[in-house]
């Protein structure tokens, strides 16, 4: 089954729901499919990792433990991913902006053009681009990066907050966006974007980090947040992260393995099982769900299917259904 245009295929009543209340599949560390050892160990790494990267086969180990996605950004879009977690660095030697995680990946500028083309070809799809962390990016570099984002995406960018007259961000629905040219919510975790009306600040996305390398602890973390309704800012996006974080010991004891083989596959499998256990989207329930290697374990179709089970409809929108 194709999920290239899954937003356009939602039942009409769901297109009137705030995007912050829909179940939206996302990718963690989205831009890592083509990490390139030839570009050197990235500036986001510690001194010990730099030493490892300088040894024989060291950069291959770093790549195996830094890669979190097999699919390119365009391939992820075609697979149904609509939230992207971007870590960006200014390469100290080449001076270009690249996605980063241990090593340097693809060019940010080219990826923005790919995203634009996809959305123009699929005009009822909406993407959330979260520029989450920056490395070696100073004030002037932020200005340059923001200029790339705003120039390339242009009128596709959604003004912040895109809302009805009295509901803050809750007016940001598919139905309202379809009546405009806006298709991209660009979230930028730096104050450099504050001066631009089409760049959303990082406070619009709450992303609790499980920070564990154990699947059981991950599920306990998610269950606690869900059951106790720790999601309290109902008019913001909320990112449920179904990921495990490798410790130095994990890498040291499994140099020939990888993040996928050692941690990520079990994390995604456990996350999907948890999602299928009666979890639903809503104003204090599920929203964005992110995972590593998103094509595995039926992650994407599982998240999208959850929208059919929404039951806690935000009160301001009941009249429209």
Secondary structure as UniProt FT lines:
FT   TURN            4..9
FT   HELIX           12..16
FT   HELIX           19..21
FT   STRAND          24..27
FT   TURN            28..31
FT   TURN            33..34
FT   STRAND          36..41
FT   TURN            43..44
FT   HELIX           47..53
FT   TURN            56..57
FT   HELIX           58..66
FT   HELIX           73..79
FT   STRAND          83..90
FT   TURN            92..94
FT   STRAND          97..100
FT   STRAND          103..107
FT   HELIX           108..121
FT   TURN            123..124
FT   STRAND          127..135
FT   HELIX           139..153
FT   HELIX           154..156
FT   HELIX           168..171
FT   HELIX           174..178
FT   STRAND          184..188
FT   HELIX           191..193
FT   TURN            194..195
FT   TURN            197..198
FT   STRAND          200..201
FT   HELIX           202..204
FT   STRAND          205..206
FT   HELIX           215..227
FT   TURN            228..229
FT   TURN            234..235
FT   STRAND          237..241
FT   HELIX           248..253
FT   TURN            254..256
FT   HELIX           260..264
FT   HELIX           265..275
FT   TURN            276..278
FT   STRAND          281..282
FT   TURN            283..284
FT   STRAND          288..291
FT   TURN            294..295
FT   TURN            297..298
FT   HELIX           299..305
FT   HELIX           306..309
FT   HELIX           315..320
//
